[in-house]
Amino acid sequence: MTKYRIAIVGFGVVGRGIGSILHDKREFLKSRYDFDFDVVGISDLIWGTVYDPGGIDLGKALDLVSKKEKLDPLGKVLPDSLAMIRETDYDILLEITPTNMETGDPGYSHIKEALKRGKHVATTNKGPIALYYRELSELAVQNNAELRFEGTVLSGTPVINMALKDLAGCEFSEIRGILNGTTNFILTEMEKGKSYEEALKEAQRLGYAEAKPDADVEGWDAMAKIIIMANVVMGGDISRDDVPRTGITGLTIEDVENARKAGKKWKLVGRAWREGGKVKAEVAPMEVDPDDFLYHVQGVLNAVVFSTDIIGDVTVVGRGAGSKEAGYALLTDMLDIHRKLKGR
Ligand code: HSE
């Protein structure tokens, strides 16, 4: 049995998602995977930073936050996330702070600091991976640490680890999909007659939307995801400024209605493809018809179609956002790290 010391940075919707999964599944993880753990640190801008090498009671942490109370009674109080990452003892950092597509911070600095110390990292934070994948993966190799980020694309629905492992040996000519749960939910609700504003509020209430929903509706979130797929899965080298990006804010209820009358639907589509020896990518709303698989992907569901050279198209469909959905990706990443360390 291996017991991992886990430090969590970011105890928002997704942080609490993995917190409650770990809390509920401890016995199953032990008996099925020989995976045991203590959560030794939790840091959050609102709920504070606490550390207890003997293990923090996750049930109590979830309870305090549900009552909107700080985590201070649960351990030694530290000044901030960087103090926890730099100065405490842990094996795996779960980096779950909000995505920032300008600088990647604070997640970029958190991940760098942990990797420099040889700590393994699993993250759902898209900014650092979309902007600094090469640097961070090299840093991980140099320090003999593992870096995983399944939850950056389609939350817990498997795409990255699946493409890298289960589709190994295939070359991808195109990756195309609905990569954002919030906008697909909004467009689906608009098809049912809801206003854009009502649908966005509902997506926020359900925990789908980013901290600043502009990131969803202006296409930044889908752009981060297609960059990650292009660079990590297709071996591209594209950055933010290489990707033309249009969100859904220009679409009116009339556009949605006109598409419906024509037997079509609007979808926010992210696409990466090969052209002239390079990988290119774009994000834009596109009208799709029922012959296109994406037409049938509704609500918070997302889908990715991998076009491969050996086995044709492989399509993955699943929920693209949500507290436990994204939290689950961190569990798969930790179990993958555990398998690798055990040589299984
Ligand atoms: N806001 C994102 C979405 C969350 O709606 O898809 C998952 O990345």
Boltz pocket constraint, residues with backbone or C-beta under 6 A from the ligand:
constraints:
  - pocket:
      binder: B
      contacts: [[A, 151], [A, 152], [A, 154], [A, 155], [A, 179], [A, 180], [A, 181], [A, 182], [A, 183], [A, 207], [A, 208], [A, 209], [A, 210], [A, 216], [A, 221], [A, 320], [A, 321], [A, 322], [A, 326]]
      max_distance: 6.0
